[in-house]
Amino acid sequence: MNNLSAPPSLAPLFTDILAAAARIAPHAHTTPVLRSRAIDALAGCELHFKCENLQRGGAFKFRGACNAVFSLAEDEVARGIVTQSSGNHGGAIALAASLRGGRATVVAPHNTPKIKLAAIRAYGAEIVACEPDQASRDAMTAQVLAQTGGVLVHPFNDPRVIAGQGTATLELLGSAPDLDAVIAPVSGGGLLSGTAIAAHGLNPAIEVFGAEPEGARDAHDSLRAGQRITGRKADTICDGLRAELGTLTFPILSEHLRDILLVDDAQVVAAMRLIWERMKLVVEPSGAVPLAAVLAHRERFAGRRVGLVVSGGNVDLDLVADLFASKPV
């Protein structure tokens, strides 16, 4: 796993997600599934919000990081754990490593939100800055691995991480077993891959959708083209959704997804504001993308029961007023 260009191991199975659920149970929160009649009325369907913004570290990322880190042998932990992240995964790896008694190094783009960098540091990890594009992230990560001899836990192109992320959907469908569809945001595809494997392991008939910003639509376009599209520069306020699909996640999503739904940043901010106002939940832009997708594609979900993975809540509160004011709704 230390060679970023090497083919990853096989995709996780549903049984791997069940094993991950047992492994992370002593450490991760079972997050609530919440409802809002007001938002249901606006959306024209029955929505079930899986609130991973209330997970440890403020995002679903702790699930995958915890499963991966606690899967490592003691000698691997002793070598140090290396990852790349635009914020939430880095904080999750830092927290999981501290719980395991290890050290972590996080390669983070220089434009990562300050609140996310502060969390990484607070959990005791070292941060190495890089440029925001995927090629720069990969190059710096490879350099850190060569210098430190550490063990890579990739943020999405890792079956252990994918299995951990799938545990959120296990909980969601345990709470709301009769859903017609589930929607999760997509960046590198780790969360959405785990969501799809878990959902279809429990109910093969359920429809799984991804939700993606227009300014970072490589996953949408990759699935339409039948091959991974790489090298684009993402342009979106959703800082957690700027990565490219991985060599492991692309085939998983190609097999399982009904579709990827696109939304623009104004729609994301409107959905984010709606969640803040109606549900009193602090949600970051990336976490509001699934609701934005439902509101933008009401006809696809009219009268249906839909689960939404609210992926995170790590938003810079100093910027919230400007964010909402810049995109009036």
N, C-alpha and C positions, 0 to 999 in steps of 0.2 A: 504493500500500500504506500510505500515511501516514494515510489516513482510516479510522479503526477501523470505521466503519459502512458503508464502501463494499463492494460485492460483490467478493470475491476473484477472482483469475484462475482459469483452468480447473484441474481436478485434475491432478496429475502423471501421466504415463504410465510404464509399465514401463521404457521407454527412458530416461526421466529418472532413474530409480533407478540404472540401469547407468551413466549419465553421472556421477551423484553419487558412485558407488563409485570411479570413476577420479579424480574431483576431490579427494576427501578421503583417498585412499590414502597420500599423503605425510605426513599429519598424524594420522590416527586409528589406533587399535589394531585389529587383527583379534583379537577376543576369543575365548576358548576356548568350546567346547561340552562340558559336563561331564555325567557320569552318576553315579547313586548306586543301587546294587542295593538298599540298605536302603529308600530312599524308593520305588523301584519296587514293592517288595513291599507297602509300606503303601498305595500308590495303586492297585495292581492293573493297572498299565500300564507301558509303557516310556517314560521321560521323558528328554528331552534339554534341558539347561539352557543357554541362550545367555547367557553371563555378562557382561552390560553393566555390572554393578557394577565390573568391571575395566577399563572404558573410561577414557580420559583424562577427568579431572574427576569420575570416579566414577559416570557415568551415560551412558545412550544419547544423551542430549541433545547431546553434542558432535558427533555425526554430522550432525544437522540444522543445528545452528548453524554448523558448519564449512562445510557445503555452501552455506548461504545467504550467509555472510560472504565466502567466496571466489568467489561468483558476482557480487558487487557490482563496479561500475566504480570506478576510482580516485577519481573526484570524489565518489561516494557515500560511500566510506570516509572521505574527508576531512571530510565533513559530520558524522560521528559516527553511531554505531549505537545505537538505542533499542529496548528490549524491556521486557516485563513478565514476572515469574516468581516462583513460590513457592520458587525456590532453584536447582534443577539446570540449568534452561535459562539462568538468569542467569549462573551460573558458566561454562557452556559458551560463551555469547556473549562474556563477558569474555575468556576464553582465546582464542577464535577471533579476536576483534578485536585482541588483543595480538600474535598471530602474524601478522596482516595489517598491523600497524603503525598501527592505528586506535584510537579511544577508544570506550568504551561507557558508556551510562547504563541502569541496571536499576531499573524500578519494582517494588518487592517488598513484599508484605504485611508488616505489623509483627510478625506471629506466625511469620514464616519461621524455621526452625531456625537456631540460631547457627552451626552448622558450615557451613551453606550460605551464609550471609551472609559468613562469614570467607573462604570460597573466592572469592566474587565480589570482595571487596576485595583479596585477595591477587593476583588477576589484573589489578588496576588499574582496575576499573570504579567509577563513582559509583553509589551507591544512593539512591533516592528512595522513602521509605516511603509506604504507602497502607493503606487498610482491606482486609480479606481478600476481600470479595465481588467478583464479576466486574465489576459496574457501577463500583465504585470503582477497580478496576485500570484499566479502560478509560478512565475520566475522567482519571485522573492521567497515564496514558500519552499521551493526546491533549494534555494540558497541557504535558508535557515536549517532545513533538514540536513544538508551536507555539513554545515558548520557545527551543529549540535549533536548529531546522531540520534535525534529524537524520533518518536513514532507519530506518524501522520494520522489524524482523525479528520477526514475531509468533511466539510459542512453538509454535503448532500450526496456525493458520489461514493458512498460507503454503506454497505448493506446493514451494518450495525446501527448506523444513524437512521437509515430509512425505517428499520424495524421499530426503533424507539419512537419515531414520529408517528407511526401508525397506531400507537397506543391511545392517542387522543381520540381517534375514531372508534376504537373499541369502547371507550367510555361513552362517547356520544351515542352510539347505537345501543349501548346497554341502557341508557337513560331514555332514548327515543327510538325504539326498535322498528317502528313502522314508517320510517322516512322513505320518500320516493327518490330523493336525490341528496347528495352532499357536495358542497363546494369548498375548495380551499385555494388560497393564493398560490401562485407558482413563480419561482425564481430559478434556482438550480434544479428544483423538482423533487427534493428529498421529502418534504412534507406531503406533497400531492401524491407521490409514489406510495408512501406509507399509508396515506388515506385510502387510496384505491385498493391496495392489497388487503387492508383490513376490512373495508366495506364489502368487497366482493367475496372475502372469506366468510363473512357473516350472511350476506345476501347477494347472490350473483346477479339478481335483477335490478339492484339499485343503480341509478345513474350517477356517475362521478364527473364533475366539471372542475376545470381550473378557472381561475380568475386572474387576469394579468393587465397591467397598465399598457396603454397604447404606446407610451414612450419606451417600453422595454418588452416588446412583443415577440421576442425571438422564439419563445416556446410555442406560441400560437402558430407562427410562420414555419417553424421546424416541423411541426406535426402535419401541417398542410402540404409541405414540400416532401415529406417522407424522409428527411435527413436533417441532422443537426445543423443549425445556422449559428455561426460563431463570429466573433470579432466586431460586433456592433457596439456602439457607445450608447448606453442607456441614458434616457432623459426623462426622469420622473421624480416626483417628490417621495415616492415609495422607496426609501433607501434600502429596505430589506429585500427588494425584488429586482435587483440589478444584475444578478448573475445569469449565466447561461446554463441550459440543460447539460447534464453530464452524460458520459458514455454509458453509465448504468441506468440513469433515470429516464433517458429518452425512450429506450425500448419498453420500459414498464408503462410509461404513459401512452405510448403508441398502442399498446395492447388493451389498456383499461379505460381510457378516457372517452366520454361521450363528446366533449368539446372543450375548448378554452375560450372563455368569453372576455372580450376586451372592454376596458373603460378608460376614460381620460382622467387627468388629474383633478379637474373640477368636479367630476362625478365622485371621485374618491373622497375629496374634502367634504362634499355634501353628505355622503354616507357616514363619514367619520363624525361630523357635527351631529347628525341624527342620533347616532349611538350615544354620544356624550350627553345630548339634551334629553333624550327619551329614556335611556337605560342607566344614565349616571355612571357610565364606564369610561375609564381612560383608555383609549385605543389609538394606536399609531396608524399612520396612513396605510401601511401594508396590511394591517389587520382589518381595515374597513373595506378592502377591495372586494371580498365576496358579497357583502351587502350591496355595494355599488353595482356589481354585476347583475344581481337579482333585480334591482330597481331599473337598470338599463335594459333588461330583457324580460320584462314582466310577462309577456305572452308565453314564454317558455315554461314558466313556473306557476301560472295562474291556477289557484285552487289546490296546489300540491303541498306536501309536507317536505320541507327542505332544511337540511342541517348546514350551518355555516361555521367553519373553523376560524375563529377570531384569533389570529396568530400571535399578536403581541400588543403591548401597551407602553413601550419605551419611547415616548415622545419627549422632546425637549420642551418643557413647559414655558421657558422664556420665549419660545417662538410660536406658541399656539395662537396668540391673538393676531399676529401678523399672518399666520397661515389661514385662519378663518376669514380674516378681512380681505386677503388677496384673492379669494375665490368666493364672492358673495353668492348666497343661495336664496 
